[in-house]
Amino acid sequence: MENYQAPADLLAGRVILVTGAGQGIGRIAALTFAAHGATVILHGRKVQKLEAVYDEIEKSGHPQPAIFPLDLEKAEGKDFAGLVQAVFDQLGRLDGILHNAAHFTSMTPLEHHNLESWLTTLRVNLMAPFALTQACLPLLKKAPDASIVVTAETHGHTPSAYWGPYAVSKCGLEAMVTIWAQELEIYPNLRINALIPGPVDSPLRLRTHPAELKDTMRKPEDLMSTYLYLMGGDSAGTTGQVLAC
Protein backbone atom coordinates (compact mmCIF):
# COMPACT_ATOMS: atom_id res chain seq x y z
CA MET A 1 0.00 0.00 0.00
CA GLU A 2 2.93 2.35 0.50
CA ASN A 3 3.51 2.02 -3.26
CA TYR A 4 -0.15 2.63 -4.04
CA GLN A 5 -0.65 5.15 -6.82
CA ALA A 6 -3.94 6.93 -6.22
CA PRO A 7 -5.74 8.35 -9.25
CA ALA A 8 -6.16 12.10 -9.14
CA ASP A 9 -9.94 11.80 -8.83
CA LEU A 10 -9.91 9.01 -6.23
CA LEU A 11 -12.10 10.96 -3.77
CA ALA A 12 -14.04 13.14 -6.21
CA GLY A 13 -17.54 13.88 -4.97
CA ARG A 14 -16.86 12.54 -1.48
CA VAL A 15 -17.21 14.38 1.81
CA ILE A 16 -14.60 13.38 4.37
CA LEU A 17 -14.27 14.49 7.99
CA VAL A 18 -10.72 14.77 9.34
CA THR A 19 -10.27 15.23 13.08
CA GLY A 20 -7.12 16.94 14.29
CA ALA A 21 -6.80 18.62 10.90
CA GLY A 22 -4.90 21.66 12.12
CA GLN A 23 -1.44 20.14 12.25
CA GLY A 24 0.72 17.07 11.72
CA ILE A 25 -0.69 14.03 9.95
CA GLY A 26 -4.23 15.42 10.09
CA ARG A 27 -3.26 18.58 8.23
CA ILE A 28 -1.40 16.72 5.48
CA ALA A 29 -4.22 14.19 5.17
CA ALA A 30 -6.77 16.98 4.77
CA LEU A 31 -4.67 18.64 2.06
CA THR A 32 -4.10 15.30 0.33
CA PHE A 33 -7.76 14.26 0.38
CA ALA A 34 -8.74 17.65 -1.02
CA ALA A 35 -6.13 17.33 -3.76
CA HIS A 36 -7.79 14.06 -4.79
CA GLY A 37 -11.22 15.64 -5.11
CA ALA A 38 -12.78 15.40 -1.65
CA THR A 39 -14.74 18.09 0.14
CA VAL A 40 -12.92 18.00 3.46
CA ILE A 41 -14.48 18.85 6.82
CA LEU A 42 -11.70 20.27 8.98
CA HIS A 43 -12.06 19.48 12.67
CA GLY A 44 -9.87 20.73 15.51
CA ARG A 45 -9.81 22.89 18.62
CA LYS A 46 -7.94 25.90 17.30
CA VAL A 47 -9.87 27.78 14.63
CA GLN A 48 -6.80 29.73 13.53
CA LYS A 49 -4.99 26.54 12.54
CA LEU A 50 -8.05 25.21 10.74
CA GLU A 51 -8.42 28.47 8.85
CA ALA A 52 -4.83 28.20 7.67
CA VAL A 53 -5.51 24.72 6.24
CA TYR A 54 -8.76 26.00 4.73
CA ASP A 55 -6.86 28.77 2.97
CA GLU A 56 -4.25 26.31 1.63
CA ILE A 57 -6.97 24.15 0.12
CA GLU A 58 -8.81 27.09 -1.43
CA LYS A 59 -5.65 28.59 -2.90
CA SER A 60 -4.89 25.26 -4.55
CA GLY A 61 -8.25 25.31 -6.32
CA HIS A 62 -9.59 22.17 -4.66
CA PRO A 63 -13.21 21.72 -3.49
CA GLN A 64 -14.17 24.27 -0.84
CA PRO A 65 -13.70 22.73 2.60
CA ALA A 66 -15.72 23.31 5.77
CA ILE A 67 -14.59 24.05 9.32
CA PHE A 68 -16.19 22.44 12.37
CA PRO A 69 -14.28 23.27 15.57
CA LEU A 70 -15.05 21.10 18.60
CA ASP A 71 -13.13 20.50 21.83
CA LEU A 72 -13.18 16.70 22.16
CA GLU A 73 -12.13 16.92 25.80
CA LYS A 74 -15.39 18.66 26.68
CA ALA A 75 -17.75 17.40 23.98
CA GLU A 76 -20.93 15.59 24.98
CA GLY A 77 -23.34 13.47 23.01
CA LYS A 78 -25.41 16.45 21.91
CA ASP A 79 -22.27 18.14 20.53
CA PHE A 80 -21.46 15.18 18.27
CA ALA A 81 -25.08 14.98 17.16
CA GLY A 82 -25.01 18.71 16.41
CA LEU A 83 -21.86 18.36 14.33
CA VAL A 84 -23.39 15.58 12.25
CA GLN A 85 -26.61 17.54 11.76
CA ALA A 86 -24.57 20.52 10.57
CA VAL A 87 -22.70 18.29 8.13
CA PHE A 88 -25.99 17.02 6.72
CA ASP A 89 -27.54 20.48 6.54
CA GLN A 90 -24.55 22.03 4.78
CA LEU A 91 -23.16 19.18 2.71
CA GLY A 92 -25.91 16.57 2.54
CA ARG A 93 -23.69 13.53 2.90
CA LEU A 94 -20.66 11.94 4.56
CA ASP A 95 -18.42 9.36 2.91
CA GLY A 96 -15.53 8.99 5.32
CA ILE A 97 -13.91 9.86 8.63
CA LEU A 98 -10.24 10.03 9.53
CA HIS A 99 -9.96 9.85 13.31
CA ASN A 100 -6.61 11.53 13.83
CA ALA A 101 -7.03 13.89 16.81
CA ALA A 102 -4.98 12.82 19.83
CA HIS A 103 -4.11 13.97 23.33
CA PHE A 104 -0.79 13.26 25.03
CA THR A 105 0.43 14.53 28.37
CA SER A 106 3.90 13.22 29.19
CA MET A 107 6.11 10.17 29.57
CA THR A 108 5.27 9.33 33.17
CA PRO A 109 5.21 6.20 35.37
CA LEU A 110 1.70 4.99 36.10
CA GLU A 111 2.09 5.61 39.84
CA HIS A 112 2.57 9.34 39.19
CA HIS A 113 -0.47 9.86 36.95
CA ASN A 114 -3.60 11.47 38.28
CA LEU A 115 -7.17 10.54 37.45
CA GLU A 116 -7.85 13.80 35.60
CA SER A 117 -5.07 13.20 33.06
CA TRP A 118 -6.37 9.68 32.42
CA LEU A 119 -9.92 10.86 31.91
CA THR A 120 -8.85 13.61 29.50
CA THR A 121 -6.70 11.26 27.44
CA LEU A 122 -9.38 8.59 27.27
CA ARG A 123 -12.05 11.12 26.34
CA VAL A 124 -10.07 12.55 23.42
CA ASN A 125 -8.34 9.42 22.14
CA LEU A 126 -10.97 6.74 22.68
CA MET A 127 -14.37 7.99 23.76
CA ALA A 128 -14.57 10.75 21.13
CA PRO A 129 -13.82 8.45 18.16
CA PHE A 130 -16.50 6.07 19.43
CA ALA A 131 -19.08 8.82 19.93
CA LEU A 132 -18.34 10.53 16.63
CA THR A 133 -18.46 7.26 14.69
CA GLN A 134 -21.76 6.37 16.35
CA ALA A 135 -23.23 9.77 15.54
CA CYS A 136 -22.07 9.61 11.91
CA LEU A 137 -23.32 6.09 11.18
CA PRO A 138 -26.69 7.12 9.69
CA LEU A 139 -24.91 9.23 7.06
CA LEU A 140 -22.14 6.70 6.44
CA LYS A 141 -24.64 3.87 5.92
CA LYS A 142 -26.29 5.88 3.14
CA ALA A 143 -23.01 6.52 1.29
CA PRO A 144 -22.32 4.36 -1.78
CA ASP A 145 -18.83 3.62 -0.45
CA ALA A 146 -17.80 4.76 3.03
CA SER A 147 -14.57 4.37 4.95
CA ILE A 148 -13.55 5.05 8.55
CA VAL A 149 -9.80 5.24 9.17
CA VAL A 150 -8.34 5.43 12.67
CA THR A 151 -4.79 6.59 13.29
CA ALA A 152 -3.43 4.07 15.78
CA GLU A 153 -0.03 4.10 17.48
CA THR A 154 2.94 1.79 17.96
CA HIS A 155 2.76 1.93 21.76
CA GLY A 156 -0.93 1.13 21.69
CA HIS A 157 -0.27 -1.97 19.58
CA THR A 158 2.68 -3.01 21.76
CA PRO A 159 2.36 -1.23 25.14
CA SER A 160 5.50 -0.28 27.00
CA ALA A 161 6.52 1.51 30.18
CA TYR A 162 5.81 5.22 30.72
CA TRP A 163 3.29 5.58 27.88
CA GLY A 164 0.43 5.39 30.37
CA PRO A 165 -3.08 6.46 29.33
CA TYR A 166 -1.95 7.32 25.81
CA ALA A 167 -0.95 3.70 25.13
CA VAL A 168 -4.07 2.38 26.86
CA SER A 169 -6.35 4.64 24.83
CA LYS A 170 -4.69 3.69 21.55
CA CYS A 171 -4.87 0.01 22.49
CA GLY A 172 -8.57 0.51 23.09
CA LEU A 173 -8.91 2.05 19.63
CA GLU A 174 -7.69 -1.17 18.03
CA ALA A 175 -10.28 -3.16 19.99
CA MET A 176 -12.95 -0.67 18.96
CA VAL A 177 -12.03 -1.03 15.28
CA THR A 178 -12.34 -4.82 15.53
CA ILE A 179 -15.75 -4.60 17.21
CA TRP A 180 -17.13 -1.97 14.82
CA ALA A 181 -15.93 -3.99 11.82
CA GLN A 182 -17.71 -7.12 13.00
CA GLU A 183 -20.91 -5.30 13.88
CA LEU A 184 -20.99 -3.40 10.59
CA GLU A 185 -20.19 -6.32 8.30
CA ILE A 186 -23.83 -6.40 7.19
CA TYR A 187 -23.12 -3.10 5.42
CA PRO A 188 -20.85 -3.99 2.48
CA ASN A 189 -20.50 -0.31 1.60
CA LEU A 190 -18.94 0.56 4.98
CA ARG A 191 -15.53 -0.37 6.34
CA ILE A 192 -13.29 0.62 9.24
CA ASN A 193 -9.54 0.10 9.63
CA ALA A 194 -6.69 1.32 11.81
CA LEU A 195 -3.32 2.53 10.58
CA ILE A 196 -0.13 2.69 12.65
CA PRO A 197 2.07 5.41 11.09
CA GLY A 198 5.22 4.51 13.01
CA PRO A 199 7.89 7.16 13.73
CA VAL A 200 7.03 10.28 11.74
CA ASP A 201 7.96 13.94 11.99
CA SER A 202 5.01 15.47 13.83
CA PRO A 203 4.32 17.81 16.78
CA LEU A 204 3.52 14.85 19.03
CA ARG A 205 6.72 13.02 18.07
CA LEU A 206 8.69 16.14 18.95
CA ARG A 207 7.23 16.02 22.46
CA THR A 208 7.94 12.32 23.00
CA HIS A 209 11.38 12.26 21.33
CA PRO A 210 12.75 15.83 21.51
CA ALA A 211 16.34 14.82 20.75
CA GLU A 212 15.50 12.86 17.61
CA LEU A 213 16.92 14.16 14.36
CA LYS A 214 14.11 15.16 12.01
CA ASP A 215 16.22 14.39 8.96
CA THR A 216 16.17 10.69 9.86
CA MET A 217 12.39 10.49 10.07
CA ARG A 218 9.64 10.04 7.54
CA LYS A 219 7.34 12.96 6.88
CA PRO A 220 3.52 12.81 7.03
CA GLU A 221 3.51 13.08 3.24
CA ASP A 222 5.28 9.71 3.07
CA LEU A 223 2.25 8.03 4.64
CA MET A 224 -0.41 9.46 2.38
CA SER A 225 -0.47 6.69 -0.21
CA THR A 226 -1.66 4.31 2.51
CA TYR A 227 -4.20 6.79 3.90
CA LEU A 228 -5.53 7.33 0.38
CA TYR A 229 -5.80 3.61 -0.26
CA LEU A 230 -7.81 3.06 2.93
CA MET A 231 -10.06 6.06 2.34
CA GLY A 232 -10.73 5.39 -1.34
CA GLY A 233 -12.77 2.75 -3.09
CA ASP A 234 -9.82 0.50 -3.91
CA SER A 235 -9.85 -0.75 -0.30
CA ALA A 236 -13.47 -1.94 -0.52
CA GLY A 237 -13.79 -5.25 1.32
CA THR A 238 -10.87 -4.53 3.64
CA THR A 239 -12.19 -4.00 7.15
CA GLY A 240 -11.25 -4.65 10.76
CA GLN A 241 -7.55 -4.50 9.94
CA VAL A 242 -4.75 -2.91 11.97
CA LEU A 243 -2.12 -1.98 9.39
CA ALA A 244 1.37 -0.58 9.87
CA CYS A 245 3.29 1.75 7.58
Steps between C-alpha positions, in 0.01 A plus 500: 500500500793735550558467124134561422450752222171678560320642197458875511122470531503221760281695746306718256150574624568366849465684829761400756533611862855528635545546874815671621532668161690804622846348513716193447359196323146639514597816314686314225218247469245779460710666229557166327134396505402839360761468226334173397157658468344476846304769679682491832344585836778642716464421869719625784506716811687801368307688233807695390681181401194367320463826311859473382432152357175628349690777324761254366228284349316794345816650353576167335164505323366186666138455617404755765547346844298558817613574855340339805691583820423283803692440823495120533605522864174674588264374230182319600259288303293798390814669362581204274138480389507873425815465292347222292178696451704798381687277256171373359345846482799655324639215293225239483722196536803341666724242335789463741662587831867517590528482878835668552458736798705393802587615850832429670622627834847369582721195538416416860494187720149379573539562874548873435196552276187661633143407417432826315778440246370148436145618449607775259715265294232233483233753407698643208673187372237232554160625608480776237575270203232262627242775550574671170488173306170411666353840419616484137375148427163603351678711237777247438250217448335701222828564315569284193849426633603614848823461692602568860875519562646519850855616562636248749840503670797269548482514880131420493566190289795396718468678838814595686602679818429871554248536216214481749149607396613586148600138432188368673272726297666405172482132594130550560466654154622178340241301696233749397592464132469121525159522668362763261620298200322187618180682588492690171580208271136492389571830323727411206535868412656587838841407636724599790875448539785622718837621377819516707720772344815410692767765572414812301593866525205653684431734795420204725820317404697812588354488851571130554844494333637857518859399424416304186642630175219600265711423195495130590122480521225455247270792434118485515499527121677163483197332657234643274494223241381262772246748639367554148473128436299445819275800441433433132296236325795275418497375861138381478468169684792572732368553851594435861870515418780659703763593242849640548692733271 
